[in-house]
Each structure stands twice: as structure tokens, then as C-alpha cells.
């Protein structure tokens, strides 16, 4: 690593016809998740670019559906903090409330009943 690279962080660069995003964190975790969900109850094909910073905030740079045949480029890069795209959203990490947990329980129970598993 050269002296000029010392102020740079590891990041990902995502390019498509729709957007170009550089995302990464100096301290934290950043991820690229490609999801393909196909079952009788849900069909989804999407991408999520996000992370969790040292302030325990969830960051979202991108979350959208993918299209069949869509092409994109994904590269590992070194970037200065100024080159990193601004996240679309930040939210403080918090444990789920009792109401949220109860809603998840009912949603999963309904899905399992519809699938004939309970």
C-alpha cells in the first residue's frame, strides 16, 4: 500500500445501468446481498447493499428488485471517505418490541398453516 492509499478504506463499487454506488465503512461491516426467494407464498429477486457502523446504525445504500437479464459490475476498491456514496437511510439498531415479535410470530404461523405444515 502506498502512502497515498493510507487514508483510503476498503469498499465495494457497484455499477449498473441504473446507478453507480461506492459503499464501505472504515469501522464496521458492509454487505452485498443478492436474494432469490421462490416459494408458493412469495417470489422475489432483489439486491441489498448495506452495513452496520460503529455507532450501531444500520445503513442502506441500495435495496431494490433485480430484473431478469440485468447486468452489473461489482468490484473491490480502495476509496477515500469522500468517494463513498451517502447512504439512502440510517436507522439505529434496536431490539424488536414485543409487538413486533408477536407480529412476526403470527405472520410465520399463517405462512406455515397455508403451506400445510401446521
C-alpha positions in Angstrom: 0.0 0.0 0.0 1.4 3.4 -1.0 1.4 6.4 1.3 -1.4 7.9 -0.7 -3.6 4.9 0.0 -3.2 5.1 3.8 -6.3 7.3 4.1 -8.4 5.1 2.0 -10.7 2.3 3.1 -11.7 -1.0 1.5 -15.1 -0.6 -0.2 -17.3 -2.1 -2.9 -18.2 -0.4 -6.1 -21.5 -1.4 -7.7 -22.3 -0.2 -11.2 -25.4 -0.9 -13.3 -27.3 1.0 -16.0 -29.4 2.5 -13.1 -26.8 3.5 -10.6 -23.2 3.7 -9.6 -22.5 3.3 -5.8 -19.4 3.1 -3.8 -20.1 1.8 -0.3 -17.9 0.9 2.6 -17.0 1.7 6.2 -13.8 2.5 8.0 -15.1 0.7 11.1 -18.0 -1.6 10.8 -19.5 -4.3 8.5 -20.8 -3.7 5.0 -22.5 -6.3 2.8 -24.0 -7.0 -0.6 -26.9 -9.5 -0.5 -28.5 -10.9 -3.6 -31.8 -12.6 -2.8 -33.8 -15.1 -4.8 -36.9 -16.2 -3.0 -39.3 -18.6 -4.7 -41.9 -20.5 -2.9 -45.7 -20.8 -3.2 -46.2 -17.7 -0.9 -43.5 -15.3 -2.1 -41.4 -14.6 -5.2 -38.7 -12.0 -5.0 -35.4 -11.2 -6.7 -33.6 -8.3 -5.2 -30.3 -6.7 -4.2 -29.4 -5.1 -0.8 -26.3 -3.0 -0.2 -26.0 -2.2 3.4 -23.9 -2.2 6.6 -23.6 -1.6 10.3 -21.3 1.1 11.6 -19.5 1.6 14.9 -22.4 3.8 16.2 -24.7 0.7 15.8 -26.6 2.2 12.9 -27.9 0.2 10.0 -27.1 1.8 6.7 -28.8 1.2 3.4 -27.1 2.3 0.2 -29.5 0.3 -2.1 -32.4 -2.1 -1.8 -34.4 -2.8 -5.0 -35.7 -5.6 -7.2 -33.4 -7.1 -9.8 -34.6 -7.8 -13.3 -34.0 -11.0 -15.3 -31.0 -10.5 -17.6 -29.8 -7.4 -15.7 -26.1 -6.9 -15.9 -23.9 -5.1 -13.4 -20.3 -4.8 -12.3 -19.1 -5.4 -8.7 -15.6 -4.5 -7.7 -13.5 -4.3 -4.5 -11.8 -0.9 -4.4 -9.9 1.4 -2.1 -11.8 4.7 -1.6 -11.4 7.9 0.4 -14.3 8.7 2.7 -15.3 11.5 0.3 -15.7 8.9 -2.5 -18.2 6.7 -0.5 -21.8 7.3 -1.6 -24.1 8.7 1.0 -26.5 6.0 2.4 -30.1 6.3 1.5 -31.1 5.6 5.1 -29.7 5.2 8.5 -31.5 3.7 11.5 -30.4 3.0 15.0 -30.2 -0.7 15.8 -32.7 -1.6 18.5 -34.1 -4.8 19.8 -37.6 -5.7 18.5 -40.5 -4.7 20.6 -42.9 -7.3 21.9 -45.5 -6.1 19.4 -43.0 -6.7 16.5 -42.1 -10.1 17.7 -45.8 -11.0 18.1 -46.5 -9.8 14.5 -43.6 -12.0 13.2 -45.0 -15.0 15.1 -48.5 -14.5 13.6 -47.1 -14.0 10.1 -45.0 -17.1 10.3 -47.8 -19.1 11.8 -50.1 -18.1 8.9 -47.5 -19.0 6.3 -46.9 -22.4 7.9 -50.7 -23.1 8.1 -51.1 -22.1 4.4 -48.3 -24.5 3.5 -50.0 -27.3 5.4 -47.1 -27.6 7.8 -49.1 -27.0 11.0 
